[in-house]
Amino acid sequence: MYGHVEKLAEEIRKGAASVEAKYFVSFQPIIHLGRVPETLPEEALLKMSAPPKSGSPIITPNDLTEADGFVLGFPTRFGMMAAQFKAFLDATGGLWRTQALAGKPAGIFYSTGSQGGGQETTALTAITQLVHHGMIFVPIGYTFGAGMFEMEKVKGGSPYGAGTFAGDGSRQPTQLELEQAFHQGKYIATITKKLKVSTA
């Protein structure tokens, strides 16, 4: 709603793009950003002071079949993914029936309004969506190193994935949160490429 997830997504994209294509012969990775359809009416968005949506294209469930891997990001609502993203995943029933996404690596990232707003519960409840599709959940674990143990600064994210705190919408992702997002993109892109090579 306020662009926090998109800011993390951009850093994840940059991280993924930074991975050299050394695992492939004549392969150029393509990394896309997309957003799911908004389900709230325009008048509700105006009352919430939501800024205009970005130019990122709206994706459809079938777009997922073209990807080698995913990093799915969403804001939190009451400790789980927001309804807009859940509605999008609910529309993937046809892909589930054919297991079209099975075996694809997937990571997750998120934003919450506060420190106790569900950073880990959002991740845990999102994993069920990946499991039913047979996707391979790729957490970042503690691969971000010292950044995972930061205690002096407020920092979102967890071993499940990158994260940020939005507050009332005015707080922006910190440099450390953006670095963690970049790391997640790089990490999952490396794993995705290795998996792609092993099945080629």
Accessible surface in RSA format (square Angstrom, percent):
REM  Atomic radii and reference values for relative SASA: ProtOr
REM  Chains: A
REM  Algorithm: Lee & Richards
REM  Probe-radius: 1.40
REM  Slices: 20
REM RES _ NUM      All-atoms   Total-Side   Main-Chain    Non-polar    All polar
REM                ABS   REL    ABS   REL    ABS   REL    ABS   REL    ABS   REL
RES MET A   1    65.42  33.9  30.24  20.0  35.18  83.8  29.17  24.8  36.25  48.0
RES TYR A   2    71.68  33.5  55.94  31.8  15.73  40.9  40.08  30.1  31.60  39.0
RES GLY A   3    26.53  32.7   0.00   N/A  26.53  32.7  22.22  61.0   4.31   9.7
RES HIS A   4     6.66   3.6   4.78   3.3   1.88   4.8   2.67   2.8   3.99   4.6
RES VAL A   5    27.68  18.2  26.16  23.7   1.52   3.7  26.16  22.7   1.52   4.1
RES GLU A   6    63.92  36.7  59.14  44.7   4.78  11.4  36.06  69.8  27.86  22.7
RES LYS A   7    91.40  44.6  86.25  52.9   5.15  12.3  65.81  59.2  25.59  27.3
RES LEU A   8     0.00   0.0   0.00   0.0   0.00   0.0   0.00   0.0   0.00   0.0
RES ALA A   9    15.87  14.6  15.05  23.2   0.82   1.9  15.71  22.1   0.17   0.4
RES GLU A  10    53.51  30.7  53.51  40.5   0.00   0.0  32.05  62.0  21.46  17.5
RES GLU A  11    31.49  18.1  31.49  23.8   0.00   0.0   1.26   2.4  30.23  24.7
RES ILE A  12    10.49   6.0  10.49   7.8   0.00   0.0  10.49   7.6   0.00   0.0
RES ARG A  13    71.31  29.9  69.71  35.5   1.60   3.8  12.78  17.5  58.53  35.5
RES LYS A  14    89.96  43.9  84.46  51.8   5.51  13.1  45.98  41.4  43.98  46.8
RES GLY A  15     0.00   0.0   0.00   N/A   0.00   0.0   0.00   0.0   0.00   0.0
RES ALA A  16    10.83  10.0  10.43  16.1   0.39   0.9  10.43  14.7   0.39   1.0
RES ALA A  17    54.65  50.2  29.83  46.0  24.82  56.4  31.37  44.2  23.28  61.7
RES SER A  18    51.72  43.7  22.24  29.7  29.48  67.9  34.36  73.2  17.36  24.3
RES VAL A  19    13.58   8.9   6.68   6.0   6.90  16.6   9.39   8.2   4.18  11.3
RES GLU A  20   126.51  72.6 115.75  87.6  10.77  25.6  43.44  84.0  83.07  67.8
RES ALA A  21    35.04  32.2  21.53  33.2  13.51  30.7  23.05  32.5  11.99  31.8
RES LYS A  22   156.09  76.1 115.70  71.0  40.39  96.2  72.32  65.1  83.77  89.2
RES TYR A  23    60.68  28.3  45.30  25.8  15.38  40.0  37.94  28.5  22.74  28.0
RES PHE A  24    32.10  16.1  15.00   9.3  17.10  44.5  17.88  10.8  14.22  40.7
RES VAL A  25   141.68  93.2 121.16 109.7  20.53  49.5 124.68 108.3  17.00  46.1
RES SER A  26   120.53 101.8  67.01  89.4  53.52 123.3  62.20 132.5  58.33  81.7
RES PHE A  27    66.36  33.2  53.11  32.9  13.25  34.5  56.18  34.1  10.18  29.1
RES GLN A  28   138.70  77.6 126.34  92.3  12.36  29.4  57.72 122.9  80.97  61.4
RES PRO A  29    26.67  19.4  16.74  15.3   9.92  36.1  17.54  14.5   9.13  56.7
RES ILE A  30   131.76  75.0 101.45  75.6  30.32  73.1 104.33  75.1  27.43  74.4
RES ILE A  31    57.16  32.5  33.86  25.2  23.30  56.2  36.58  26.3  20.58  55.8
RES HIS A  32   150.44  82.2 121.27  84.3  29.17  74.6  87.14  89.8  63.30  73.7
RES LEU A  33    47.88  26.7  38.18  27.3   9.70  24.4  39.45  27.7   8.43  22.7
RES GLY A  34    37.48  46.2   0.00   N/A  37.48  46.2   1.58   4.3  35.91  80.4
RES ARG A  35    65.80  27.6  60.90  31.0   4.90  11.7  36.80  50.3  29.00  17.6
RES VAL A  36    23.07  15.2  14.76  13.4   8.30  20.0  14.76  12.8   8.30  22.5
RES PRO A  37    59.21  43.2  58.29  53.1   0.91   3.3  58.56  48.4   0.64   4.0
RES GLU A  38    53.58  30.8  26.56  20.1  27.02  64.3  21.99  42.5  31.59  25.8
RES THR A  39    79.36  56.4  46.63  47.3  32.73  78.0  46.87  63.0  32.49  49.1
RES LEU A  40    63.17  35.2  53.89  38.6   9.28  23.3  53.96  37.9   9.21  24.8
RES PRO A  41    74.97  54.6  63.21  57.6  11.75  42.7  74.94  61.9   0.02   0.1
RES GLU A  42   118.67  68.1 110.68  83.7   7.99  19.0  55.51 107.4  63.16  51.6
RES GLU A  43   116.81  67.1 113.88  86.2   2.93   7.0  35.24  68.2  81.57  66.6
RES ALA A  44    25.27  23.2  22.62  34.9   2.65   6.0  25.27  35.6   0.00   0.0
RES LEU A  45    14.20   7.9  14.10  10.1   0.09   0.2  14.20  10.0   0.00   0.0
RES LEU A  46   122.03  68.0 106.09  75.9  15.94  40.1 107.03  75.2  15.00  40.4
RES LYS A  47   178.65  87.2 142.13  87.2  36.52  87.0  95.15  85.6  83.50  88.9
RES MET A  48    81.00  41.9  69.12  45.7  11.88  28.3  72.33  61.5   8.67  11.5
RES SER A  49    90.76  76.7  67.57  90.2  23.19  53.4  43.31  92.2  47.46  66.5
RES ALA A  50    18.82  17.3   2.14   3.3  16.68  38.0   2.21   3.1  16.61  44.0
RES PRO A  51    63.13  46.0  51.39  46.8  11.74  42.7  58.23  48.1   4.90  30.5
RES PRO A  52   129.89  94.7 101.77  92.8  28.12 102.2 114.04  94.2  15.85  98.5
RES LYS A  53    79.36  38.7  52.17  32.0  27.19  64.7  45.97  41.4  33.38  35.6
RES SER A  54    43.13  36.4  20.81  27.8  22.32  51.4  32.15  68.5  10.99  15.4
RES GLY A  55    81.01  99.9   0.00   N/A  81.01  99.9  44.46 122.0  36.55  81.8
RES SER A  56    21.36  18.1  11.69  15.6   9.67  22.3   7.59  16.2  13.77  19.3
RES PRO A  57    85.81  62.5  76.21  69.5   9.61  34.9  85.81  70.9   0.00   0.0
RES ILE A  58    92.21  52.5  68.38  50.9  23.83  57.4  68.38  49.2  23.83  64.7
RES ILE A  59    40.49  23.0  39.22  29.2   1.27   3.1  39.24  28.3   1.25   3.4
RES THR A  60    70.82  50.4  69.78  70.7   1.04   2.5  64.76  87.0   6.05   9.2
RES PRO A  61    29.47  21.5  29.47  26.9   0.00   0.0  29.47  24.3   0.00   0.0
RES ASN A  62   101.52  70.0  99.61  96.3   1.91   4.6  24.30  58.5  77.22  74.6
RES ASP A  63    59.13  41.4  51.63  51.4   7.50  17.7  15.32  36.1  43.81  43.7
RES LEU A  64    13.49   7.5  12.96   9.3   0.52   1.3  13.49   9.5   0.00   0.0
RES THR A  65    54.10  38.5  37.19  37.7  16.92  40.3  22.97  30.8  31.14  47.1
RES GLU A  66   148.16  85.1 112.48  85.1  35.68  84.9  47.92  92.7 100.24  81.8
RES ALA A  67    31.55  29.0  22.73  35.1   8.82  20.1  30.95  43.6   0.60   1.6
RES ASP A  68    55.21  38.7  42.78  42.6  12.43  29.4  12.15  28.6  43.07  43.0
RES GLY A  69    22.35  27.6   0.00   N/A  22.35  27.6   4.29  11.8  18.05  40.4
RES PHE A  70    18.99   9.5  10.65   6.6   8.34  21.7  17.69  10.7   1.29   3.7
RES VAL A  71    37.47  24.7  12.37  11.2  25.10  60.5  12.37  10.8  25.10  68.1
RES LEU A  72    19.34  10.8  17.51  12.5   1.83   4.6  19.34  13.6   0.00   0.0
RES GLY A  73    14.49  17.9   0.00   N/A  14.49  17.9   0.41   1.1  14.07  31.5
RES PHE A  74     0.87   0.4   0.80   0.5   0.06   0.2   0.87   0.5   0.00   0.0
RES PRO A  75    50.01  36.4  50.01  45.6   0.00   0.0  50.01  41.3   0.00   0.0
RES THR A  76    24.66  17.5   2.54   2.6  22.12  52.7   2.54   3.4  22.12  33.4
RES ARG A  77   141.50  59.4 138.39  70.5   3.11   7.4  39.63  54.2 101.87  61.7
RES PHE A  78   177.72  88.9 138.86  86.0  38.86 101.1 150.91  91.5  26.81  76.7
RES GLY A  79    18.32  22.6   0.00   N/A  18.32  22.6  12.93  35.5   5.39  12.1
RES MET A  80    85.83  44.4  85.83  56.8   0.00   0.0  46.82  39.8  39.01  51.7
RES MET A  81    10.73   5.6   5.03   3.3   5.70  13.6   5.03   4.3   5.70   7.6
RES ALA A  82    10.78   9.9  10.78  16.6   0.00   0.0  10.78  15.2   0.00   0.0
RES ALA A  83    68.82  63.3  59.24  91.4   9.58  21.8  64.04  90.2   4.78  12.7
RES GLN A  84    33.12  18.5  31.84  23.3   1.28   3.1  13.19  28.1  19.93  15.1
RES PHE A  85    18.80   9.4  18.51  11.5   0.29   0.8  18.51  11.2   0.29   0.8
RES LYS A  86    66.58  32.5  66.58  40.9   0.00   0.0  39.45  35.5  27.13  28.9
RES ALA A  87    47.11  43.3  35.75  55.2  11.36  25.8  40.38  56.9   6.73  17.8
RES PHE A  88    10.25   5.1   3.93   2.4   6.31  16.4   9.74   5.9   0.51   1.5
RES LEU A  89    12.10   6.7   5.39   3.9   6.72  16.9   5.54   3.9   6.57  17.7
RES ASP A  90    89.79  62.9  61.54  61.2  28.25  66.8  30.73  72.3  59.05  58.9
RES ALA A  91    64.60  59.4  35.89  55.4  28.71  65.3  47.41  66.8  17.18  45.5
RES THR A  92     2.84   2.0   2.31   2.3   0.53   1.3   0.63   0.8   2.22   3.4
RES GLY A  93    31.68  39.1   0.00   N/A  31.68  39.1  30.05  82.5   1.63   3.7
RES GLY A  94    35.85  44.2   0.00   N/A  35.85  44.2  23.68  65.0  12.17  27.3
RES LEU A  95    15.93   8.9  15.55  11.1   0.38   1.0  15.55  10.9   0.38   1.0
RES TRP A  96   127.34  51.1 125.50  60.7   1.84   4.3 114.75  61.2  12.59  20.4
RES ARG A  97   176.65  74.2 149.89  76.4  26.76  63.7  63.75  87.1 112.90  68.4
RES THR A  98   100.70  71.6  70.78  71.8  29.92  71.3  74.05  99.5  26.65  40.3
RES GLN A  99    75.24  42.1  64.18  46.9  11.05  26.3  46.45  98.9  28.79  21.8
RES ALA A 100    38.66  35.5  15.63  24.1  23.03  52.4  25.68  36.2  12.98  34.4
RES LEU A 101     1.01   0.6   1.01   0.7   0.00   0.0   1.01   0.7   0.00   0.0
RES ALA A 102    48.34  44.4  27.24  42.0  21.10  48.0  27.42  38.6  20.92  55.4
RES GLY A 103    43.02  53.1   0.00   N/A  43.02  53.1  28.50  78.2  14.52  32.5
RES LYS A 104    33.67  16.4  32.83  20.1   0.84   2.0  18.32  16.5  15.35  16.3
RES PRO A 105     4.14   3.0   4.14   3.8   0.00   0.0   4.14   3.4   0.00   0.0
RES ALA A 106     0.00   0.0   0.00   0.0   0.00   0.0   0.00   0.0   0.00   0.0
RES GLY A 107     0.00   0.0   0.00   N/A   0.00   0.0   0.00   0.0   0.00   0.0
RES ILE A 108     0.82   0.5   0.82   0.6   0.00   0.0   0.82   0.6   0.00   0.0
RES PHE A 109     4.95   2.5   4.95   3.1   0.00   0.0   4.95   3.0   0.00   0.0
RES TYR A 110     0.00   0.0   0.00   0.0   0.00   0.0   0.00   0.0   0.00   0.0
RES SER A 111     6.12   5.2   5.88   7.8   0.24   0.6   0.00   0.0   6.12   8.6
RES THR A 112     3.29   2.3   0.28   0.3   3.00   7.2   3.29   4.4   0.00   0.0
RES GLY A 113    43.78  54.0   0.00   N/A  43.78  54.0  24.75  67.9  19.02  42.6
RES SER A 114    60.89  51.5  55.63  74.2   5.27  12.1  43.86  93.4  17.03  23.9
RES GLN A 115   125.26  70.0 102.49  74.9  22.77  54.2  28.63  60.9  96.63  73.3
RES GLY A 116    79.40  97.9   0.00   N/A  79.40  97.9  40.93 112.3  38.47  86.2
RES GLY A 117    25.09  30.9   0.00   N/A  25.09  30.9  18.46  50.6   6.63  14.9
RES GLY A 118    13.50  16.6   0.00   N/A  13.50  16.6  11.07  30.4   2.42   5.4
RES GLN A 119    15.02   8.4  12.39   9.1   2.64   6.3  12.39  26.4   2.64   2.0
RES GLU A 120    82.21  47.2  79.07  59.8   3.14   7.5  25.35  49.0  56.86  46.4
RES THR A 121    69.92  49.7  69.04  70.0   0.88   2.1  68.43  91.9   1.50   2.3
RES THR A 122     0.00   0.0   0.00   0.0   0.00   0.0   0.00   0.0   0.00   0.0
RES ALA A 123     0.00   0.0   0.00   0.0   0.00   0.0   0.00   0.0   0.00   0.0
RES LEU A 124    89.03  49.6  80.26  57.4   8.77  22.0  80.49  56.5   8.54  23.0
RES THR A 125    56.79  40.4  49.79  50.5   7.00  16.7  51.06  68.6   5.73   8.7
RES ALA A 126     1.02   0.9   0.39   0.6   0.63   1.4   0.51   0.7   0.51   1.4
RES ILE A 127    32.67  18.6  32.67  24.3   0.00   0.0  32.67  23.5   0.00   0.0
RES THR A 128    69.38  49.3  67.66  68.6   1.72   4.1  62.01  83.3   7.37  11.1
RES GLN A 129    37.33  20.9  32.64  23.9   4.69  11.2   6.60  14.0  30.73  23.3
RES LEU A 130     1.84   1.0   1.84   1.3   0.00   0.0   1.84   1.3   0.00   0.0
RES VAL A 131    94.06  61.9  81.51  73.8  12.55  30.2  83.88  72.9  10.18  27.6
RES HIS A 132   123.75  67.6 112.35  78.1  11.40  29.2  71.48  73.7  52.26  60.8
RES HIS A 133    10.44   5.7  10.44   7.3   0.00   0.0   4.34   4.5   6.10   7.1
RES GLY A 134    32.61  40.2   0.00   N/A  32.61  40.2  22.82  62.6   9.80  21.9
RES MET A 135    17.00   8.8   3.64   2.4  13.37  31.8   3.64   3.1  13.37  17.7
RES ILE A 136    77.64  44.2  73.75  54.9   3.89   9.4  77.64  55.9   0.00   0.0
RES PHE A 137    48.11  24.1  29.29  18.1  18.81  49.0  29.29  17.8  18.81  53.8
RES VAL A 138    10.61   7.0   7.98   7.2   2.64   6.4   9.12   7.9   1.50   4.1
RES PRO A 139    52.64  38.4  49.96  45.5   2.68   9.7  49.96  41.2   2.68  16.7
RES ILE A 140     1.04   0.6   0.66   0.5   0.38   0.9   0.97   0.7   0.08   0.2
RES GLY A 141    23.13  28.5   0.00   N/A  23.13  28.5  23.09  63.4   0.04   0.1
RES TYR A 142   123.54  57.7 106.04  60.3  17.50  45.5  71.96  54.1  51.58  63.6
RES THR A 143    65.94  46.9  38.15  38.7  27.79  66.2  47.49  63.8  18.45  27.9
RES PHE A 144    34.35  17.2  20.28  12.6  14.06  36.6  22.35  13.5  12.00  34.3
RES GLY A 145    32.82  40.5   0.00   N/A  32.82  40.5  32.82  90.1   0.00   0.0
RES ALA A 146    90.41  83.1  69.60 107.4  20.81  47.3  74.97 105.6  15.44  40.9
RES GLY A 147    12.00  14.8   0.00   N/A  12.00  14.8   7.61  20.9   4.39   9.8
RES MET A 148    24.39  12.6   3.87   2.6  20.52  48.9   3.87   3.3  20.52  27.2
RES PHE A 149   130.98  65.5 117.59  72.8  13.39  34.8 121.85  73.9   9.13  26.1
RES GLU A 150    50.83  29.2  32.36  24.5  18.47  44.0   6.20  12.0  44.63  36.4
RES MET A 151   169.06  87.6 134.99  89.3  34.08  81.1 112.46  95.6  56.60  75.0
RES GLU A 152   162.15  93.1 127.75  96.6  34.40  81.9  55.71 107.8 106.44  86.9
RES LYS A 153   138.18  67.4 124.48  76.4  13.70  32.6  79.22  71.3  58.96  62.8
RES VAL A 154    73.15  48.1  61.38  55.6  11.77  28.4  66.41  57.7   6.73  18.3
RES LYS A 155    33.24  16.2  13.12   8.0  20.13  47.9   8.81   7.9  24.44  26.0
RES GLY A 156     0.62   0.8   0.00   N/A   0.62   0.8   0.62   1.7   0.00   0.0
RES GLY A 157    15.98  19.7   0.00   N/A  15.98  19.7   0.00   0.0  15.98  35.8
RES SER A 158     8.26   7.0   4.32   5.8   3.95   9.1   8.26  17.6   0.00   0.0
RES PRO A 159    32.22  23.5  32.01  29.2   0.20   0.7  32.22  26.6   0.00   0.0
RES TYR A 160    53.94  25.2  53.92  30.7   0.02   0.0  24.55  18.4  29.39  36.2
RES GLY A 161     0.00   0.0   0.00   N/A   0.00   0.0   0.00   0.0   0.00   0.0
RES ALA A 162     0.00   0.0   0.00   0.0   0.00   0.0   0.00   0.0   0.00   0.0
RES GLY A 163     0.00   0.0   0.00   N/A   0.00   0.0   0.00   0.0   0.00   0.0
RES THR A 164     0.00   0.0   0.00   0.0   0.00   0.0   0.00   0.0   0.00   0.0
RES PHE A 165    15.82   7.9  15.82   9.8   0.00   0.0  15.82   9.6   0.00   0.0
RES ALA A 166    12.75  11.7  12.75  19.7   0.00   0.0  12.75  18.0   0.00   0.0
RES GLY A 167    40.01  49.3   0.00   N/A  40.01  49.3  24.89  68.3  15.12  33.9
RES ASP A 168   121.06  84.8  85.90  85.5  35.16  83.1  53.65 126.3  67.42  67.2
RES GLY A 169    11.64  14.4   0.00   N/A  11.64  14.4   3.67  10.1   7.97  17.8
RES SER A 170    87.17  73.7  61.20  81.7  25.97  59.8  51.20 109.0  35.97  50.4
RES ARG A 171    63.82  26.8  54.77  27.9   9.05  21.5  50.70  69.3  13.12   8.0
RES GLN A 172    76.43  42.7  66.62  48.7   9.81  23.4  49.23 104.8  27.20  20.6
RES PRO A 173    14.21  10.4   1.22   1.1  12.98  47.2   1.22   1.0  12.98  80.7
RES THR A 174    48.92  34.8  41.62  42.2   7.30  17.4  48.15  64.7   0.77   1.2
RES GLN A 175   121.25  67.8 112.33  82.1   8.92  21.2  52.95 112.7  68.30  51.8
RES LEU A 176    30.39  16.9  27.38  19.6   3.01   7.6  28.15  19.8   2.24   6.0
RES GLU A 177     0.00   0.0   0.00   0.0   0.00   0.0   0.00   0.0   0.00   0.0
RES LEU A 178    40.10  22.3  39.92  28.6   0.19   0.5  40.10  28.2   0.00   0.0
RES GLU A 179    78.31  45.0  73.02  55.2   5.29  12.6  28.47  55.1  49.84  40.7
RES GLN A 180     0.00   0.0   0.00   0.0   0.00   0.0   0.00   0.0   0.00   0.0
RES ALA A 181     0.00   0.0   0.00   0.0   0.00   0.0   0.00   0.0   0.00   0.0
RES PHE A 182    70.31  35.2  70.31  43.5   0.00   0.0  70.31  42.6   0.00   0.0
RES HIS A 183    39.40  21.5  37.70  26.2   1.70   4.4  23.52  24.2  15.89  18.5
RES GLN A 184     1.28   0.7   1.28   0.9   0.00   0.0   1.13   2.4   0.15   0.1
RES GLY A 185     0.00   0.0   0.00   N/A   0.00   0.0   0.00   0.0   0.00   0.0
RES LYS A 186    99.00  48.3  99.00  60.7   0.00   0.0  44.00  39.6  54.99  58.6
RES TYR A 187    65.15  30.4  60.28  34.3   4.87  12.7  34.26  25.7  30.89  38.1
RES ILE A 188     7.43   4.2   7.43   5.5   0.00   0.0   7.43   5.3   0.00   0.0
RES ALA A 189    13.16  12.1   7.95  12.3   5.21  11.9  13.16  18.5   0.00   0.0
RES THR A 190    31.23  22.2  31.23  31.7   0.00   0.0  22.78  30.6   8.46  12.8
RES ILE A 191    45.18  25.7  44.93  33.5   0.26   0.6  45.18  32.5   0.00   0.0
RES THR A 192    19.13  13.6  18.45  18.7   0.68   1.6  15.86  21.3   3.28   5.0
RES LYS A 193     9.59   4.7   9.31   5.7   0.27   0.7   9.59   8.6   0.00   0.0
RES LYS A 194   108.06  52.7 101.57  62.3   6.49  15.5  53.06  47.8  54.99  58.6
RES LEU A 195    61.94  34.5  60.94  43.6   1.00   2.5  61.55  43.2   0.39   1.0
RES LYS A 196    78.47  38.3  74.51  45.7   3.95   9.4  35.25  31.7  43.22  46.0
RES VAL A 197    63.72  41.9  54.86  49.7   8.86  21.4  54.86  47.7   8.86  24.0
RES SER A 198    85.39  72.2  46.15  61.6  39.24  90.4  49.15 104.7  36.24  50.8
RES THR A 199   114.06  81.1  78.28  79.4  35.79  85.3  71.34  95.8  42.72  64.6
RES ALA A 200   115.90 106.6  43.39  67.0  72.52 165.0  80.80 113.8  35.10  93.0
END  Absolute sums over single chains surface
CHAIN  1 A    10602.0       8107.4       2494.5       6665.8       3936.1
END  Absolute sums over all chains
TOTAL         10602.0       8107.4       2494.5       6665.8       3936.1
